[in-house]
């Protein structure tokens, strides 16, 4: 699944543009002050986030999009989407621990794009789960992604990743929702080996 900056900038409407500088996508998104959560669950994607991602990643191969830590994400942005969450009450496509992602997903699905929105700070307590080992989860994402696939990680930090696991940094986009919200960063990694 290729990143399409031209498609994003051509169709972005009022959204901020992104640029590519030295092979890295850069930008800053103000996602707005829509405080309504489309789901009944704390921590949904910010407003317009999925729309922006669909403009950056318009292509799709087979069963290629996995929402990680996102059991209640509204589906329908891409043709075929899977959700993965530890909480079965959220009715995800796959129930499991993200630290063992390859055990659940493996080669069963051809994953081209992983959108990960892990709990940040101590928000895992609101979900009644333990804090995820993010470095371990990113290694697991490398195992299940097709070569040329992407991991898009939204967090309050740039997560630890390694070239030795097959990753290449493709972008960082700063993001703020509105006043009294955490500033976050969207990290885009490409699976190159």
N, C-alpha and C positions, 0 to 999 in steps of 0.2 A: 504494500500500500504506500504510494508515494505522497510526499508532502507537496501540496500545490499552493504555493504562496500567491501565484498569479490569480488563481481562482478565488482565493480568500480576498485579496485586495480588490478584485473586479466586482465581487458580489457582497462586500462587507456592509454596504449601506452606511449607517451612522457609527459602526464599530471602528475603533482605532486601527490604523494599518499596521502591518508587520513588514520588516525588511530582512534581507539576508546579508550578513557582513562576515567575510572570511569563512563562509560555509556554515555560519550559525544564524539561526532565525532569532530575531530580537523584536521585542515590542512591549507595550504596556496597555493592559485592558482595564477600563473602568466598566464593570459589569452591571452597575445600576443598583437601585435601592428597592427592588422588588423583594419584600420580606416574606412573601407567601411561598411556602414550601409546597411543591407540586405533589409531594408524598406526605404521609403521616409520620415520617421518620426524620429525626434530627440529622442534619448534616448532608442534605441533598446538594447536588451540583449547583453552583451559583447561577443566577439568571443568565440566559443567553450563552452559557458555556458550551452546551452540546451543539447549538447552532453554529458557533464559531469553529468548533472542532470539525463539524461536518463540511465546512468550507475549506479548512486546511487539509482534510483527508476525504475528498469526495469519492475516490475510487474504492472499489471493494472487490475482494476475491473470495468467493464461497462463503464459508462460515467464519468470517474473519475478525469480528469485533467482540472484545471481552471487557466488560465493566467489572473492575476488581474493587472490592470493598463497597459494592454498590448494589445490594440486593433489591432495592426498590426504585431503581432508576426508571424513568419513563422510557419505554422502548419505542422504536420506530424511526430513529434518526438515520440508521443504516438498514439495509435490507435484512441482514441476519446478525442478530446480536445475542450474546450470552451474558448472564450476570453471575457473579461469584461472590458469595458471602458466607460467613461463618454461622449466621443466624438463620435457621430454617423458617422461622416465623415470617421472614421477609419474602419468602417464596422465590429465592433466586433459582436460576437454571441449574446451578451446581452449588451444593452446600459443602464447605470445607474450610480448612485452615490455609490461608494464603502462603504461609511459610512452607507448605507442602503442595503448592499449586500444580507442579508437574505430575504428582501422584494422581490428581483428579482430572487434569486436562490431557496431559501426555500428548500422544500423537493422534488422539481421537478426533481432534478438531484442528483445522489449519488456521491458526491465529495470525492475523496480519497487524492488528492494532489492539493494544491494551490501554485502556483508560483507567488509571488508578487514582482514587481519592481516599487515601488512608486516613484514619483518625489522627489528628495532630494534637499536640500538647497532651492533656489528660482526657481528651474526649472519649477514649476507649472505655472509660468508666461509665459514661452515659449509655454505652451499648452493652455494658455488663461483660466485657471481654478483657483479656490481658493485652498489654501493649504489644503491637506487632514488631518483630525484628525486621525493619525496613530493608536493611542490607540483604538479609536472607531472601526476602520477597523479591527483590530486584534480580537476584541470582536465579530464582525460580522463573521469573518472567523471561529471562534469557533462554531458559531451557524450552519454553513452549512457543516462543515466537518464531515465525518463519524468517529466513534470511531476508533482509530488506524491510522487515516489519518494524513497528515503532511502539515504544512505551511512552505514554504521556502521563506524567506524575504530577499531581497538583498537591502542594503541601506548603507549610510555612518555612521549609528549608529546601535546599537542593540536596537530594538524597545521595548517599555514598554509592557509587557505581565504579566498575573497573573495566578497562580496555581488555584485560585478560579474560573477562566473561563474554567478550564479543561486542561490547557496546562502543558507540561513537556518539558524542554529544552533538545534537542537531539543533537545539534551540533552548532558549530561556525567555519566558514572557512573564513580566510582572503583572500582578492582577490585584485589584482592590474592588470590593463590592460596594461599599459606602462607608459612611461614618460609623465608628464604633465596631468595625469588623477587622479581623486580622488581614494584613497584607499577605498575599501568597505568591508563590512562584510556580509557574508551569515549566517543568523540565521535560524536554523531548529527547529521548535516546533512540538511536537506530541500531538494530541488530545487524552487524556487518559480517560476522563469521558464523 
